[in-house]
């Protein structure tokens, strides 16, 4: 098997000072046997959202690289628009991801909101007339239009953010807190209209967009949170009582604000203090929820604890340790599950060296030294347990790679670890991780189940790329 080495070479101190302060990684592999000539060789096929790609290895005598070829004809503009609209109005995996009653329900729901939106124009005009605006006044019509535009902008914001889709299931705590941050941002923009009344419409529209995005996160994450509290078929009762508590607290808060507003306090100071109280309460609110499923954050806590101590944390421990102040749409994570082939491998030699370790698995894992990330690629036949195992293996490999870097940094004498010699074999680390996963994955699942974790409902949000079967073809 070709040896994959990550190496940084250094010479004597004088010549080292002239080197660029950059770690050079060299991947060495005996490719002449794998790629005997410069003819492109098919080494992998990949499918992403129904589109198939072939990845060819090319060699120009000095460097090896990939060439990607799509097997599908380019989409027409109408197909692109249709795909774009479907990403907003139907759930991922539609129609397989929902039952047959979804389409008629959403059809009549859309009609209901159509008539409701039309009625809103006339009710807004009636409200304005009731406070003294003339029915035939152009000023009344302008105010009504401005108000309707403000509300319309908010609805557009709702629609745009709804594309987050399954993230409301995977990272509901993080999205819930992010939504509360957006709610306070929208309130601050509304507050700014007092300082710039001539910009009322754009500021009010912006505030309404932000606050409606926050409303989407609140309504989309409410049911899973209440579901975590219900022990029987009483989720409706739990939801009703929870909303009643929220409304009572809201009314008391409104009365409190009316009392203190009579003393003419500083608007900015009062808003700042109330916002701090709101966000602190929101953070503790989502932090107190104990969920039984493993999303990426809780899975990371569970695996890291298992690798360090040999035990899986309890439901309460892992939920408390879960990071809340993160944004789920930011993909800057050390483990990428369901990654694309071109993200995981920068040259054919790395792929050819790693592939033999996973011939009997329905996934692959690899490490990118330049990015400092572990990539888990899923094969087309991968089921839910394979995805869980791939995520576990990725964290094990990351643990080994971090330990290697720590040991190397600790063993060198130079004060600057960037200039220290770094040499360890990636393939040996992958071999060690394979051996550890084969003996410890079953133990991890058993101990997690003993702690009450629902392993079959893991919400790890893998990417949609899958490695598929290929035929040895040449182009």
TIGUZA-321111 format. One line per field, with one value per residue (C-alpha): residue in one letter; z, x, y; residue number from 1. Coordinates in nm, 3 decimals. Layout:
<sites>
type: A,...;
w: Z,...;
u: X,...;
v: Y,...;
seq: NUM,...;
</sites>
This chain:
<sites>
type: X,X,X,X,X,X,X,X,X,X,X,X,X,X,X,X,X,X,X,X,X,X,X,X,X,X,X,X,X,X,X,X,X,X,X,X,X,X,X,X,X,X,X,X,X,X,X,X,X,X,X,X,X,X,X,X,X,X,X,X,X,X,X,X,X,X,X,X,X,X,X,X,X,X,X,X,X,X,X,X,X,X,X,X,X,X,X,X,X,X,X,X,X,X,X,X,X,X,X,X,X,X,X,X,X,X,X,X,X,X,X,X,X,X,X,X,X,X,X,X,X,X,X,X,X,X,X,X,X,X,X,X,X,X,X,X,X,X,X,X,X,X,X,X,X,X,X,X,X,X,X,X,X,X,X,X,X,X,X,X,X,X,X,X,X,X,X,X,X,X,X,X,X,X,X,X,X,X,X,X,X,X,X,X,X,X,X,X,X,X,X,X,X,X,X,X,X,X,X,X,X,X,X,X,X,X,X,X,X,X,X,X,X,X,X,X,X,X,X,X,X,X,X,X,X,X,X,X,X,X,X,X,X,X,X,X,X,X,X,X,X,X,X,X,X,X,X,X,X,X,X,X,X,X,X,X,X,X,X,X,X,X,X,X,X,X,X,X,X,X,X,X,X,X,X,X,X,X,X,X,X,X,X,X,X,X,X,X,X,X,X,X,X,X,X,X,X,X,X,X,X,X,X,X,X,X,X,X,X,X,X,X,X,X,X,X,X,X,X,X,X,X,X,X,X,X,X,X,X,X,X,X,X,X,X,X,X,X,X,X,X,X,X,X,X,X,X,X,X,X,X,X,X,X,X,X,X,X,X,X,X,X,X,X,X,X,X,X,X,X,X,X,X,X,X,X,X,X,X,X,X,X,X,X,X,X,X,X,X,X,X,X,X,X,X,X,X,X,X,X,X,X,X,X,X,X,X,X,X,X,X,X,X,X,X,X,X,X,X,X,X,X,X,X,X,X,X,X,X,X,X,X,X,X,X,X,X,X,X,X,X,X,X,X,X,X,X,X,X,X,X,X,X,X,X,X,X,X,X,X,X,X,X,X,X,X,X,X,X,X,X,X,X,X,X;
w: 0.000,-0.087,0.213,0.271,0.477,0.613,0.642,0.723,0.678,0.857,0.835,1.069,1.258,1.017,0.705,0.891,0.954,0.579,0.520,0.462,0.778,0.626,0.685,0.367,0.343,0.105,0.003,-0.140,-0.324,-0.579,-0.859,-1.160,-1.094,-1.042,-1.330,-1.584,-1.845,-1.895,-2.010,-1.770,-1.555,-1.395,-1.022,-0.869,-0.943,-0.733,-0.719,-0.581,-0.588,-0.882,-1.079,-1.147,-1.178,-1.287,-1.138,-1.352,-1.245,-1.476,-1.472,-1.669,-1.547,-1.272,-1.072,-1.038,-1.047,-1.094,-1.383,-1.307,-1.575,-1.526,-1.677,-1.689,-1.953,-1.825,-1.677,-1.871,-1.713,-1.645,-1.459,-1.254,-1.160,-1.076,-0.855,-0.684,-0.608,-0.485,-0.234,-0.075,-0.092,-0.043,0.218,0.132,-0.019,-0.141,-0.212,-0.031,0.289,0.351,0.333,0.068,0.270,0.259,-0.091,-0.040,0.305,0.172,-0.131,0.085,0.330,0.046,-0.065,0.292,0.317,-0.028,0.085,0.422,0.254,0.030,0.330,0.508,0.268,0.346,0.722,0.731,0.549,0.790,1.092,0.951,0.877,1.231,1.377,1.168,0.828,0.546,0.333,0.014,0.132,-0.072,0.251,0.395,0.091,0.107,0.476,0.410,0.123,0.331,0.612,0.372,0.213,0.560,0.634,0.287,0.335,0.657,0.476,0.214,0.497,0.632,0.293,0.239,0.574,0.536,0.298,0.603,0.595,0.798,1.005,1.214,1.311,1.338,1.521,1.681,1.994,1.791,1.552,1.836,2.005,1.671,1.608,1.940,1.850,1.524,1.712,1.922,1.612,1.452,1.765,1.757,1.393,1.488,1.766,1.508,1.320,1.596,1.507,1.132,1.066,0.699,0.661,0.825,0.535,0.460,0.831,0.914,0.622,0.730,1.090,0.980,0.763,1.052,1.305,1.073,1.017,1.396,1.404,1.159,1.388,1.688,1.529,1.356,1.672,1.916,1.850,1.883,2.213,2.353,2.222,2.441,2.748,2.672,2.814,2.651,2.384,2.549,2.322,2.239,2.608,2.677,2.382,2.486,2.845,2.733,2.507,2.788,3.021,2.749,2.690,3.062,3.101,2.792,2.938,3.273,3.087,2.890,3.212,3.367,3.067,3.083,3.449,3.395,3.076,3.282,3.444,3.101,3.132,2.875,2.576,2.474,2.829,2.898,2.569,2.635,2.982,2.865,2.566,2.793,3.013,2.705,2.558,2.888,2.947,2.591,2.634,2.959,2.806,2.521,2.738,2.983,2.715,2.735,2.397,2.357,2.000,1.878,1.651,1.546,1.859,2.106,1.907,1.924,2.302,2.339,2.121,2.267,2.619,2.516,2.360,2.662,2.950,2.807,2.911,2.726,2.901,3.028,2.853,3.096,3.074,2.695,2.656,2.903,2.724,2.380,2.219,2.175,2.051,1.702,1.369,1.200,0.849,0.903,0.782,0.958,1.146,1.193,1.076,0.745,0.711,0.365,0.204,-0.168,-0.328,-0.450,-0.100,0.065,-0.183,-0.357,-0.565,-0.676,-0.463,-0.137,-0.256,-0.384,-0.054,0.161,-0.050,0.044,0.411,0.334,0.064,0.305,0.449,0.312,0.380,0.368,0.592,0.513,0.662,0.492,0.656,0.481,0.610,0.938,0.878,0.860,0.570,0.584,0.240,0.221,-0.036,-0.220,-0.011,0.325,0.571,0.897,1.096,0.834,0.862,1.240,1.211,0.957,1.194,1.482,1.269,1.160,1.522,1.609,1.323,1.425,1.780,1.651,1.422,1.697,1.933,1.672,1.627,2.004,2.052,1.774,1.909,2.259,2.147,1.949,2.104,1.876,2.029,1.705,1.629,1.268,1.199,1.389,1.196,1.148,1.015,1.067,0.837,0.755,0.643,0.979,1.164,0.943,1.008,1.383,1.362,1.163,1.429,1.710,1.536,1.475,1.848,2.009,1.788,1.921,2.278,2.214,2.081,2.376,2.636,2.458,2.459,2.831,2.892,2.707,2.373,2.072,1.829,1.554,1.542,1.508,1.340,1.207,0.893,0.642,0.306,0.002,-0.194,-0.231,-0.390,-0.637,-0.826,-1.125,-1.427,-1.523,-1.821,-1.998,-2.171;
u: 0.000,0.140,0.251,0.089,0.313,0.256,0.600,0.762,1.136,1.374,1.747,1.993,1.873,2.039,1.879,1.549,1.519,1.523,1.238,0.889,0.676,0.449,0.409,0.458,0.270,0.395,0.186,0.402,0.251,0.371,0.138,0.321,0.149,-0.189,-0.154,0.082,0.039,-0.111,-0.445,-0.722,-0.845,-1.189,-1.143,-1.476,-1.840,-2.057,-2.426,-2.557,-2.929,-2.985,-2.687,-2.402,-2.037,-1.731,-1.393,-1.091,-0.726,-0.489,-0.111,0.098,0.430,0.478,0.157,-0.157,-0.501,-0.869,-1.098,-1.470,-1.728,-2.104,-2.311,-2.624,-2.711,-2.720,-3.053,-3.275,-3.361,-3.714,-3.575,-3.347,-3.639,-3.852,-3.579,-3.535,-3.906,-3.932,-3.655,-3.884,-4.232,-4.189,-3.994,-3.665,-3.719,-4.071,-4.292,-4.133,-4.073,-4.445,-4.769,-5.038,-5.250,-4.980,-5.063,-5.440,-5.375,-5.120,-5.339,-5.633,-5.398,-5.256,-5.610,-5.700,-5.401,-5.476,-5.821,-5.682,-5.418,-5.678,-5.899,-5.601,-5.594,-5.954,-5.922,-5.612,-5.802,-6.094,-5.867,-5.715,-6.059,-6.172,-5.897,-6.000,-5.840,-6.071,-6.207,-6.131,-5.804,-5.494,-5.295,-5.507,-5.442,-5.067,-5.049,-5.243,-5.012,-4.704,-4.839,-4.924,-4.578,-4.424,-4.624,-4.555,-4.181,-4.208,-4.381,-4.107,-3.854,-4.048,-4.044,-3.671,-3.568,-3.800,-3.537,-3.334,-3.560,-3.433,-3.204,-3.514,-3.510,-3.134,-3.021,-3.338,-3.169,-2.916,-3.181,-3.416,-3.153,-3.044,-3.408,-3.428,-3.114,-3.281,-3.597,-3.396,-3.220,-3.558,-3.675,-3.362,-3.432,-3.789,-3.648,-3.432,-3.742,-3.792,-3.456,-3.518,-3.893,-3.828,-3.691,-3.991,-4.088,-3.744,-3.661,-4.001,-3.974,-3.627,-3.740,-4.043,-3.831,-3.595,-3.875,-4.068,-3.755,-3.735,-4.102,-4.031,-3.763,-3.994,-4.290,-4.075,-3.890,-4.181,-4.338,-4.015,-3.940,-4.287,-4.263,-3.955,-4.164,-4.467,-4.453,-4.771,-5.018,-5.058,-4.848,-5.153,-5.219,-4.852,-4.842,-5.161,-5.044,-4.698,-4.846,-5.078,-4.780,-4.604,-4.909,-4.962,-4.596,-4.624,-4.925,-4.749,-4.443,-4.663,-4.816,-4.472,-4.349,-4.652,-4.576,-4.211,-4.281,-4.476,-4.147,-3.997,-3.682,-3.405,-3.536,-3.199,-3.097,-3.433,-3.424,-3.068,-3.152,-3.468,-3.285,-3.015,-3.280,-3.459,-3.145,-3.022,-3.363,-3.366,-3.023,-3.121,-3.455,-3.305,-3.020,-3.267,-3.432,-3.321,-3.349,-3.303,-3.175,-2.819,-2.764,-2.412,-2.341,-2.462,-2.301,-1.967,-2.001,-2.091,-1.809,-1.540,-1.641,-1.636,-1.288,-1.143,-1.315,-1.473,-1.822,-2.109,-2.253,-2.609,-2.889,-2.861,-2.480,-2.463,-2.750,-2.586,-2.250,-2.404,-2.292,-2.589,-2.423,-2.345,-2.512,-2.619,-2.584,-2.210,-2.024,-1.693,-1.675,-1.385,-1.596,-1.783,-2.035,-2.157,-1.890,-1.830,-1.546,-1.364,-1.373,-1.226,-0.948,-0.719,-0.528,-0.570,-0.284,-0.464,-0.782,-0.599,-0.414,-0.727,-0.970,-0.849,-0.929,-1.300,-1.370,-1.597,-1.763,-2.037,-1.843,-1.491,-1.308,-1.005,-0.814,-0.711,-0.397,-0.433,-0.788,-0.749,-1.077,-1.194,-1.424,-1.668,-1.792,-2.101,-2.158,-2.483,-2.595,-2.534,-2.824,-2.884,-2.649,-2.375,-2.412,-2.386,-2.079,-1.917,-1.967,-1.821,-1.521,-1.463,-1.445,-1.209,-0.977,-0.992,-0.901,-0.595,-0.484,-0.517,-0.323,-0.048,-0.014,-0.009,0.262,0.475,0.442,0.527,0.835,1.010,1.257,1.196,0.976,0.780,0.589,0.532,0.904,0.924,0.969,0.632,0.615,0.353,0.177,-0.185,-0.246,-0.125,-0.362,-0.649,-0.552,-0.553,-0.890,-1.035,-0.916,-1.057,-1.393,-1.427,-1.390,-1.550,-1.841,-2.071,-1.971,-2.045,-2.393,-2.471,-2.360,-2.543,-2.863,-2.817,-2.805,-3.135,-3.007,-3.223,-2.959,-3.207,-3.324,-2.985,-3.013,-2.662,-2.763,-2.530,-2.461,-2.645,-2.340,-2.304,-2.033,-2.195,-2.095,-1.873,-1.754,-1.389,-1.402,-1.152,-1.207;
v: 0.000,0.346,0.547,0.884,1.111,1.458,1.608,1.939,1.943,2.176,2.225,2.400,2.711,2.955,2.813,2.757,3.130,3.185,2.945,3.068,3.046,2.790,2.418,2.219,1.895,1.631,1.336,1.062,0.767,0.518,0.616,0.470,0.137,0.306,0.552,0.397,0.668,1.011,0.870,0.982,0.698,0.678,0.632,0.735,0.817,1.045,1.135,1.464,1.544,1.311,1.441,1.198,1.292,1.097,1.182,1.103,1.100,1.283,1.297,1.544,1.407,1.662,1.662,1.458,1.610,1.536,1.606,1.611,1.533,1.559,1.278,1.490,1.744,2.103,2.207,2.442,2.778,2.649,2.347,2.571,2.796,2.493,2.347,2.684,2.715,2.356,2.423,2.684,2.531,2.154,1.956,1.788,1.444,1.532,1.337,1.039,1.240,1.314,1.117,1.157,1.403,1.671,1.802,1.861,2.011,2.259,2.340,2.448,2.618,2.828,2.921,3.018,3.250,3.395,3.507,3.617,3.833,3.994,4.073,4.229,4.523,4.619,4.564,4.788,5.065,5.028,5.058,5.377,5.521,5.443,5.664,5.966,5.924,6.030,5.748,5.939,6.091,6.011,6.032,5.750,5.534,5.606,5.511,5.192,5.096,5.165,4.949,4.667,4.689,4.661,4.347,4.207,4.249,4.048,3.764,3.758,3.724,3.427,3.259,3.311,3.169,2.869,2.727,2.625,2.319,2.025,2.245,2.321,1.952,1.904,2.218,2.348,2.486,2.682,2.813,2.900,3.117,3.267,3.357,3.539,3.733,3.834,3.935,4.181,4.309,4.377,4.558,4.774,4.869,4.962,5.179,5.358,5.481,5.742,5.896,5.887,5.925,6.009,5.654,5.492,5.264,5.108,5.074,4.928,4.684,4.574,4.530,4.330,4.102,4.027,3.976,3.745,3.537,3.510,3.409,3.125,2.984,3.013,2.836,2.571,2.470,2.497,2.157,1.949,2.124,2.059,1.702,1.654,1.743,1.524,1.172,1.045,1.148,1.489,1.711,1.925,1.991,2.063,2.306,2.487,2.532,2.644,2.911,3.022,3.073,3.274,3.496,3.560,3.657,3.880,4.064,4.116,4.248,4.487,4.621,4.660,4.860,5.089,5.165,5.249,5.447,5.703,5.807,5.890,5.675,5.681,5.487,5.345,5.248,5.082,4.894,4.776,4.643,4.468,4.317,4.176,4.018,3.879,3.718,3.579,3.421,3.285,3.124,2.955,2.853,2.652,2.527,2.373,2.157,1.792,1.620,1.244,1.254,1.307,1.600,1.703,1.908,1.646,1.364,1.545,1.580,1.211,1.074,1.302,1.198,0.830,0.858,1.039,0.861,0.547,0.656,0.816,1.123,1.121,1.309,1.601,1.620,1.622,1.870,2.110,2.082,2.136,2.461,2.692,3.009,2.881,2.941,2.613,2.755,2.813,2.503,2.571,2.240,1.997,1.701,1.715,1.432,1.340,1.557,1.591,1.403,1.714,1.866,1.557,1.478,1.724,1.468,1.105,0.970,1.046,0.878,0.568,0.533,0.565,0.361,0.007,0.066,0.107,-0.150,-0.340,-0.030,0.189,0.504,0.650,0.895,1.107,1.398,1.720,1.862,2.197,2.247,2.059,1.876,1.516,1.431,1.139,1.034,0.816,0.542,0.501,0.201,0.373,0.341,0.527,0.303,0.346,0.724,0.701,0.477,0.712,1.007,0.805,0.702,1.062,1.178,0.891,0.989,1.355,1.252,1.062,1.346,1.606,1.381,1.340,1.714,1.764,1.500,1.647,2.002,1.882,1.687,1.962,2.204,2.499,2.769,2.803,2.482,2.591,2.545,2.216,1.893,1.723,1.372,1.110,0.869,0.936,0.581,0.443,0.677,0.564,0.200,0.267,0.437,0.146,-0.098,0.114,0.162,-0.213,-0.283,0.022,0.131,-0.142,-0.056,0.311,0.230,0.003,0.257,0.536,0.332,0.264,0.639,0.686,0.816,0.730,0.613,0.529,0.890,1.052,1.391,1.434,1.626,1.455,1.610,1.476,1.360,0.981,0.768,0.530,0.217,0.274,0.083,0.096,0.328,0.540,0.861;
seq: 1,2,3,4,5,6,7,8,9,10,11,12,13,14,15,16,17,18,19,20,21,22,23,24,25,26,27,28,29,30,31,32,33,34,35,36,37,38,39,40,41,42,43,44,45,46,47,48,49,50,51,52,53,54,55,56,57,58,59,60,61,62,63,64,65,66,67,68,69,70,71,72,73,74,75,76,77,78,79,80,81,82,83,84,85,86,87,88,89,90,91,92,93,94,95,96,97,98,99,100,101,102,103,104,105,106,107,108,109,110,111,112,113,114,115,116,117,118,119,120,121,122,123,124,125,126,127,128,129,130,131,132,133,134,135,136,137,138,139,140,141,142,143,144,145,146,147,148,149,150,151,152,153,154,155,156,157,158,159,160,161,162,163,164,165,166,167,168,169,170,171,172,173,174,175,176,177,178,179,180,181,182,183,184,185,186,187,188,189,190,191,192,193,194,195,196,197,198,199,200,201,202,203,204,205,206,207,208,209,210,211,212,213,214,215,216,217,218,219,220,221,222,223,224,225,226,227,228,229,230,231,232,233,234,235,236,237,238,239,240,241,242,243,244,245,246,247,248,249,250,251,252,253,254,255,256,257,258,259,260,261,262,263,264,265,266,267,268,269,270,271,272,273,274,275,276,277,278,279,280,281,282,283,284,285,286,287,288,289,290,291,292,293,294,295,296,297,298,299,300,301,302,303,304,305,306,307,308,309,310,311,312,313,314,315,316,317,318,319,320,321,322,323,324,325,326,327,328,329,330,331,332,333,334,335,336,337,338,339,340,341,342,343,344,345,346,347,348,349,350,351,352,353,354,355,356,357,358,359,360,361,362,363,364,365,366,367,368,369,370,371,372,373,374,375,376,377,378,379,380,381,382,383,384,385,386,387,388,389,390,391,392,393,394,395,396,397,398,399,400,401,402,403,404,405,406,407,408,409,410,411,412,413,414,415,416,417,418,419,420,421,422,423,424,425,426,427,428,429,430,431,432,433,434,435,436,437,438,439,440,441,442,443,444,445,446,447,448,449,450,451,452,453,454,455,456,457,458,459,460,461,462,463,464,465,466,467,468,469,470,471,472,473,474,475;
</sites>
